Amino acid sequence: MKLKHILNCFVFLFALSFSSFAQVKKESTSVKVDISKDTVINFKKPQKSVTHGSVTVEGKRISYDATTGTLILKNKEDSPTISMSYVYYMKSDDDPSNRPITFIYNGGPGSATIWLHMGAWGPQRVYLNDTSRTKAPYKTVNNDYSLLDASDLVFIDAPGTGFGEVITKKMGGAGEGKDFFGIDQDGRAFADFITQFITDFNRWSSPKYLFGESYGTFRSAVVSNLLQDEGVGLNGVILLSQLLTYENMSDAANEHPGNDKPFELALPSFAATAWYHHKLPNQPAQLEPFLKEVEHFALNDYAVALNKGASLDSVSFDQMAEKLHQYTGLPAEYIRKANLRVSGPQFEQALLGKEDQITGRLDSRFAGDAIDPLSEYAQYDPMDSYIDAAFTAAFNNYVRTELKFGKGMKYKTSGDVHPWDFKRKGFLGFPNVMNDLAHAMVYNPGLKVMLNMGYFDLGTPYFEGIYEMKHLPMPKALQKNIEYDFYNSGHMVYLHPESLKQLHDNVVRFINSSLK
């Protein structure tokens, strides 16, 4: 698996000791480029290229100005510490003080933001064949569902990714990457970036939104709390494929014995995947009613059985194994051997095992040949193998030819951000930012939160996201500020064309409604 847009916890949590947790086609016209013609780049100075273009969104033509560059963060001594790269799209001939602005980022941690940029919200979108493999030559097309119709957009690359550089590391500083590669360090960098950006571009009066995917949802909880405590008001936080606590991840469930929630919360996504691949013994005609049944079972009969542990009698044990067979398509004998507890990587390997194939982790609609059919766990994510080259090639071409930026520079799709610091002051147990989001919502009772989830996401299962939001430590009355939207897609909802349209329309509606 590659370190990029995903919450690649299956790698991180096994690499770290658990004791550590206890602490468009775009029309290019006039161009202004501030980069020196030299190929030697001074990373301690901000760089910028300004271009102009247009995109047609659902039949409406929108002209925009695009600013691509780097922003430099400094320490208390006013010394540069890091450059972070970004692409800023602003609708032309519009009053920016009244126009919403959305700050967008992927996750990882350690991923650049090409996925949301070239897959979901930018004016150009990489051409894909959904779950079919796309081959070179790769191309981009007008993005009919760019979010520019509702908001100006700022795509931010995380510290150590994109065209950005950790300056203190280059200068031999004592802090180096440790100043940025951790939960709180990363959150601080993004909050500082946003504050500096709205100052540099005079967007203080604009309605402001955060849009994070995967670890970007984890980051959004931290950043929303920091920003609002510092007087940067937010209108909305939009989450795509949420995870707010690692404790609920199915990938690491076997490393946390005694906690059965990950098995319960992943079960509906297992059922959705088995339904998609026609592996259920009794295939329901409709997915959603079936999932409601599985959700109820997961939090009731299944939870009760798992809570009994070794005291569960043999008859009930066998009945539970048979019921899980009906809901997952896995052989009952396999489920019994797993002690009724099948993790995500085990399910990905086992569901299509008779065909010597595995399902995708982040989007289980995808399938690929198993590297080792006898392995207990899936050893790669087929979705990655389908999309990585297309996104990487499309963005590197687009940023240099259309946005006129990046000469003499390397774009890092993923960064070397390890070891990631999961420890937080006053924090016990698994990494958890539910308190951060809850505090932000209490501090600003008008803050609206939107949760978008794909049914076929085994990395951050949709039911897990629902569970977390329903358990935020805040007054129950604030639950009305949260909305939930579901899609027949996976982790990267926008890979599925029909779901991208739905996602666009839902987010536009959310932004417009939150302005009232």
C-alpha positions in Angstrom: 0.0 0.0 0.0 1.2 3.5 -0.8 1.2 6.4 1.6 -1.0 9.1 0.1 -4.6 10.0 0.4 -5.5 7.1 2.8 -5.5 6.6 6.4 -2.9 4.0 6.0 -3.3 2.7 9.5 -2.5 -0.9 8.6 1.1 0.2 8.0 1.3 2.9 10.8 -0.1 1.0 13.7 2.0 -2.1 13.1 5.1 0.1 12.6 4.6 2.0 15.9 4.5 0.4 19.3 1.2 0.7 21.0 2.9 1.9 24.1 3.5 5.2 22.4 -0.2 5.8 22.2 -0.5 5.7 26.0 0.9 9.2 26.4 -12.5 21.8 -17.8 -11.0 22.3 -20.0 -9.1 25.3 -18.9 -8.3 28.2 -21.2 -4.9 29.7 -20.3 -4.6 33.4 -21.1 -2.4 36.0 -19.5 0.2 34.6 -17.2 2.3 36.2 -14.4 5.1 34.1 -13.1 7.2 35.2 -10.1 9.6 32.2 -10.2 13.1 32.9 -11.2 14.1 31.3 -14.5 16.9 29.6 -12.6 16.3 26.0 -11.8 17.8 26.6 -8.3 14.8 27.3 -6.1 14.9 29.4 -3.0 12.4 27.6 -0.8 12.6 30.3 1.9 10.8 32.8 -0.4 7.2 32.4 -1.5 6.7 31.6 -5.2 3.6 32.3 -7.3 2.2 31.8 -10.8 -1.1 33.4 -11.8 -3.2 32.1 -14.7 -6.8 32.5 -15.9 -9.3 30.0 -17.2 -12.8 28.8 -17.3 -14.8 25.7 -16.5 -18.4 24.6 -17.3 -20.2 23.3 -14.3 -23.5 21.6 -14.9 -24.0 23.8 -18.0 -22.9 27.1 -16.5 -19.6 28.7 -17.6 -17.4 30.1 -14.8 -14.3 32.2 -15.3 -11.6 32.1 -12.7 -8.2 33.2 -11.7 -5.8 30.5 -10.5 -2.8 31.2 -8.2 -0.3 28.4 -7.8 2.5 28.7 -5.4 4.1 28.2 -2.0 3.4 30.0 1.3 6.1 30.3 3.9 5.4 29.7 7.6 7.7 31.3 10.2 8.5 30.7 13.8 8.3 33.2 16.7 11.7 34.5 15.7 10.3 35.3 12.2 12.6 32.7 10.7 11.1 30.6 7.8 10.4 27.0 8.9 8.4 25.4 6.1 7.0 26.1 2.6 3.6 24.6 1.8 2.3 24.5 -1.8 -1.2 25.3 -2.8 -3.5 26.0 -5.8 -6.1 28.8 -5.3 -9.0 29.2 -7.7 -11.1 32.4 -7.3 -14.1 33.1 -9.4 -13.4 36.1 -11.6 -15.4 39.4 -11.3 -17.0 38.4 -8.0 -16.8 40.1 -4.6 -14.4 37.9 -2.5 -15.6 39.3 0.8 -19.1 37.7 0.2 -17.9 34.6 -1.7 -17.4 31.3 0.3 -13.9 29.9 0.3 -13.2 26.3 1.0 -9.8 24.9 2.2 -9.3 21.4 0.8 -6.8 18.6 1.7 -6.3 14.9 1.5 -4.9 12.8 4.2 -2.4 9.9 4.7 -1.0 11.4 6.8 1.7 12.4 4.3 -0.5 12.8 1.2 -0.5 15.7 -1.2 -3.9 16.9 -2.4 -3.9 15.8 -6.0 -6.7 13.4 -5.4 -9.4 15.9 -4.4 -7.9 18.4 -6.9 -7.9 16.2 -10.0 -10.7 13.8 -9.0 -13.4 15.9 -7.3 -13.3 19.7 -7.2 -10.7 21.3 -9.5 -11.7 22.7 -12.9 -10.1 19.8 -14.7 -10.6 16.2 -13.8 -8.5 13.2 -14.7 -10.3 10.9 -17.1 -11.0 7.5 -15.6 -13.1 4.5 -16.5 -14.5 4.1 -13.0 -13.5 0.5 -12.0 -11.9 -0.3 -15.3 -8.2 0.2 -15.7 -7.1 3.5 -17.4 -4.0 3.3 -19.6 -1.7 6.0 -21.0 -1.9 8.4 -22.6 -3.6 10.0 -19.6 -5.8 13.0 -20.1 -7.9 15.5 -18.2 -11.4 16.7 -19.1 -13.7 19.6 -18.1 -15.0 18.9 -14.6 -18.7 19.2 -14.9 -18.9 19.0 -11.1 -16.2 21.4 -9.9 -17.1 23.1 -6.7 -16.3 26.5 -8.2 -19.9 27.2 -8.8 -20.4 27.5 -5.0 -17.1 28.4 -3.5 -13.6 29.6 -4.2 -11.1 26.8 -3.6 -7.7 26.4 -2.0 -6.1 23.0 -2.4 -3.4 22.7 0.3 -0.5 20.1 0.1 0.4 18.8 3.6 3.8 19.6 5.1 6.6 17.6 3.3 4.5 16.9 0.2 3.7 18.6 -3.1 6.2 21.4 -4.0 6.7 22.2 -0.3 9.8 21.7 1.7 10.6 21.6 5.4 13.1 24.5 5.5 14.5 23.8 9.0 15.5 20.4 7.8 17.4 21.8 4.9 19.1 24.2 7.2 20.0 21.5 9.7 17.6 22.8 12.3 17.0 20.9 15.5 13.3 20.5 14.9 13.4 19.4 11.3 10.3 17.3 10.3 9.4 16.7 13.9 7.9 20.2 14.0 5.3 19.2 11.5 4.9 15.4 11.4 2.4 14.6 14.1 -1.3 15.1 15.0 -0.9 18.5 16.8 2.1 19.7 14.7 0.3 19.0 11.4 -2.9 20.7 12.7 -0.9 23.7 13.8 0.7 24.0 10.4 -2.6 23.9 8.6 -4.2 26.4 11.0 -1.3 28.8 10.5 -1.4 28.3 6.8 -5.1 29.2 6.6 -4.7 32.2 8.9 -1.8 33.5 6.8 -3.6 32.8 3.6 -6.7 34.7 4.4 -4.5 37.6 5.5 -2.4 37.6 2.4 -5.4 37.3 0.0 -7.7 39.4 2.1 -10.4 36.7 2.8 -11.1 37.4 6.4 -14.7 38.4 5.7 -15.5 35.4 3.5 -17.6 32.5 4.7 -15.1 29.7 5.4 -15.2 25.9 5.1 -12.9 23.0 5.6 -13.0 20.0 3.4 -10.9 17.0 4.4 -10.8 13.4 3.2 -9.6 10.4 5.2 -6.9 11.6 7.6 -8.0 15.0 6.4 -11.1 14.5 8.5 -9.0 13.7 11.5 -7.0 16.9 10.7 -10.2 18.9 10.3 -11.3 18.2 13.8 -8.0 19.6 15.1 -7.8 22.5 12.7 -11.5 23.6 13.3 -10.8 23.7 17.0 -7.6 25.7 16.7 -9.0 28.2 14.2 -12.1 29.0 16.1 -10.3 29.4 19.4 -8.1 32.0 17.6 -10.9 34.0 16.2 -11.1 32.5 12.7 -14.8 31.6 12.4 -16.0 28.7 10.3 -19.3 28.2 8.6 -18.9 24.6 7.9 -16.7 21.5 8.2 -17.2 18.9 5.4 -15.9 15.4 6.0 -15.3 12.7 3.4 -14.6 9.2 4.6 -14.3 9.9 8.2 -12.2 8.6 11.0 -11.9 10.5 14.3 -10.4 7.7 16.5 -8.0 5.0 15.4 -9.6 2.7 18.1 -12.4 1.9 15.7 -10.3 0.9 12.8 -10.9 -2.6 11.6 -7.4 -2.9 10.2 -5.9 -2.8 13.7 -8.7 -4.6 15.5 -6.7 -7.7 16.3 -4.0 -5.6 17.9 -6.5 -4.3 20.5 -8.0 -7.4 22.1 -11.1 -6.7 24.3 -12.4 -4.0 22.0 -15.0 -5.5 19.6 -16.4 -2.2 18.2 -14.3 -2.3 15.0 -15.8 -5.7 14.1 -19.3 -4.4 14.7 -18.8 -1.1 12.8 -17.2 -2.7 9.8 -19.8 -5.4 9.3 -22.3 -3.2 7.2 -19.4 -2.4 4.8 -18.6 -6.1 4.5 -22.2 -6.8 3.7 -22.3 -4.0 1.1 -19.2 -5.4 -0.5 -20.6 -9.0 -0.6 -23.8 -7.6 -2.1 -21.8 -5.7 -4.8 -19.8 -8.9 -5.8 -22.9 -11.1 -5.6 -21.4 -13.3 -2.8 -24.4 -13.3 -0.5 -26.3 -16.7 -0.1 -29.6 -14.8 -0.5 -28.9 -11.7 -2.6 -31.3 -8.8 -1.6 -32.7 -6.8 -4.5 -32.0 -3.4 -2.8 -28.8 -2.4 -0.9 -30.1 0.2 1.5 -32.8 -1.8 3.3 -30.4 -4.7 3.6 -27.8 -2.4 5.2 -30.3 -1.1 7.7 -31.0 -4.7 8.8 -27.2 -5.4 9.1 -26.7 -2.2 11.1 -29.3 -3.1 13.6 -27.9 -6.6 13.9 -24.3 -5.2 14.4 -25.3 -3.0 17.4 -27.6 -5.6 18.9 -27.3 -9.3 18.5 -23.8 -9.2 17.2 -22.6 -6.8 19.9 -24.2 -8.9 22.6 -22.5 -12.1 21.4 -19.1 -10.5 21.2 -19.5 -8.9 24.6 -19.9 -12.3 26.1 -16.5 -13.4 24.9 -15.6 -16.9 26.0 -18.9 -17.3 27.9 -20.9 -17.4 24.7 -22.4 -20.9 24.5 -21.6 -23.2 21.6 -25.1 -23.2 20.1 -25.3 -19.4 20.1 -21.7 -19.3 18.7 -22.7 -21.5 15.7 -25.9 -19.5 15.1 -23.9 -16.3 15.1 -21.4 -17.8 12.6 -24.3 -18.8 10.3 -25.8 -15.3 10.5 -22.5 -13.7 9.7 -22.2 -16.0 6.7 -25.6 -14.8 5.5 -24.5 -11.1 5.9 -20.9 -11.4 4.6 -20.8 -14.3 2.2 -17.8 -15.7 4.0 -17.9 -19.4 4.8 -19.3 -20.2 8.2 -16.2 -22.4 9.0 -13.9 -19.4 8.2 -16.0 -17.2 10.5 -15.8 -19.8 13.3 -12.0 -20.0 13.0 -11.9 -16.3 13.2 -13.8 -16.5 16.5 -16.6 -14.4 14.9 -14.1 -11.6 14.5 -13.0 -10.9 10.9 -10.8 -7.9 10.3 -10.8 -5.7 7.2 -7.6 -7.1 5.6 -8.8 -10.7 6.3 -12.2 -10.0 4.6 -10.5 -8.4 1.6 -8.4 -11.5 1.1 -11.1 -14.1 1.8 -14.3 -12.8 0.0 -13.1 -13.6 -3.5 -10.6 -16.3 -2.4 -12.1 -18.9 -4.7 -11.2 -16.8 -7.7 -7.7 -16.1 -6.2 -8.6 -12.5 -6.1 -8.8 -9.7 -3.4 -11.1 -6.8 -3.1 -10.0 -3.2 -2.8 -9.6 -1.7 0.7 -10.5 1.8 0.0 -13.0 0.9 -2.6 -14.1 -2.7 -2.5 -15.8 -2.5 -5.9 -12.3 -2.9 -7.3 -10.8 -6.4 -7.4 -7.3 -7.7 -8.4 -5.3 -10.9 -8.4 -4.0 -12.0 -5.0 -0.2 -11.8 -4.7 -0.4 -14.8 -2.4 -3.7 -16.7 -2.5 -2.7 -18.5 0.8 -2.1 -15.3 2.7 -4.3 -14.4 5.6 -4.3 -10.7 4.6 -4.7 -8.8 1.4 -1.2 -7.5 0.5 -2.1 -4.5 -1.7 -5.0 -2.4 -2.6 -6.3 -3.0 -6.2 -7.8 0.5 -6.3 -4.3 2.0 -6.0 -3.0 0.0 -8.9 -5.9 1.3 -11.1 -5.6 5.1 -10.4 -2.1 6.0 -9.1 -0.4 6.5 -12.5 -3.4 8.4 -14.0 -3.6 10.9 -11.2 0.1 11.4 -10.9 0.7 11.9 -14.6 -2.3 14.1 -15.1 -1.5 16.5 -12.3 2.2 16.8 -13.2 1.3 17.7 -16.7 -1.6 20.0 -15.8 0.3 22.0 -13.2 3.2 22.7 -15.5 1.4 23.3 -18.8 -1.8 25.0 -17.6 -0.9 26.5 -14.2 2.6 27.4 -15.4 4.2 26.3 -12.1 6.8 23.7 -11.0 9.8 24.3 -13.3 12.9 22.8 -11.7 10.8 21.4 -8.9 9.7 17.9 -7.9 6.1 17.3 -6.9 5.9 14.8 -4.1 2.6 12.9 -4.2 3.4 11.5 -0.8 6.0 12.7 1.7 8.4 11.0 4.0 6.6 12.0 7.2 7.6 9.0 9.4 7.7 8.4 12.2 4.4 10.2 12.7 3.9 11.6 16.2 0.5 10.2 17.5 1.1 11.4 21.0 -0.9 14.3 22.4 -0.5 16.2 25.7 -3.0 14.8 28.2 -4.0 12.1 25.8 -4.4 8.4 26.8 -5.0 5.4 24.5 -5.5 5.4 20.7 -5.3 8.7 18.8 -8.7 10.3 19.1 -9.9 13.8 18.0 -13.6 13.5 18.9 -13.1 16.1 21.7 -11.6 18.6 19.2 -14.6 18.5 16.9 -17.0 18.5 19.8 -15.3 21.5 21.3 -15.4 23.4 18.0 -19.2 22.8 17.7 -19.8 23.8 21.3 -17.7 26.9 20.9 -19.6 27.8 17.7 -23.1 26.5 18.0 -23.8 27.7 14.5 -21.1 25.5 13.0 -22.5 23.0 10.5 -20.9 19.6 9.9 -21.4 17.4 6.9 -20.4 13.7 6.7 -20.1 12.0 3.3 -19.5 8.2 3.2 -19.2 5.5 0.6 -20.8 2.2 1.3 -17.9 0.3 -0.2 -15.1 1.8 1.9 -13.4 -0.8 4.0 -10.7 1.6 5.2 -13.0 4.0 7.0 -16.3 2.2 7.1 -19.4 4.4 6.8 -21.0 3.0 10.0 -17.9 3.8 11.9 -18.3 7.5 10.9 -22.0 7.5 12.0 -21.1 5.9 15.3 -18.4 8.5 16.1 -20.6 11.4 15.2 -23.4 10.1 17.4 -21.0 9.8 20.3 -19.4 13.2 20.2 -19.1 14.5 23.8 -21.3 17.6 23.4 -24.9 18.6 24.1 -27.4 16.4 22.2 -29.1 19.5 20.7 -26.0 20.1 18.6 -26.6 16.9 16.7 -29.0 18.7 14.5 -26.1 20.6 13.0 -24.7 17.3 11.5 -25.9 15.9 8.2 -25.2 12.5 6.7 -24.9 11.6 3.0 -24.3 8.2 1.5 -23.0 7.0 -1.9 -22.7 3.8 -3.9 -19.0 4.3 -4.0 -15.9 3.8 -1.9 -13.4 5.9 0.1 -12.8 8.3 -2.8 -16.5 8.7 -3.5 -15.7 10.8 -6.6 -14.2 7.9 -8.6 -17.8 6.8 -9.3 -19.2 9.4 -11.8 -22.8 9.2 -10.6 -21.6 9.6 -7.0 -19.5 12.6 -7.9 -22.5 14.4 -9.2 -24.4 13.5 -6.1 -21.5 14.7 -3.9 -21.3 18.0 -5.8 -25.0 18.7 -5.5 -25.0 17.8 -1.8 -22.0 19.9 -0.9 -23.4 22.9 -2.9 -26.7 22.6 -1.0 -24.8 22.3 2.3 -22.8 25.4 1.6 -25.8 27.4 0.5 -27.9 26.3 3.4 -25.2 27.1 6.0 -25.1 30.7 4.8 -28.7 31.3 5.8 
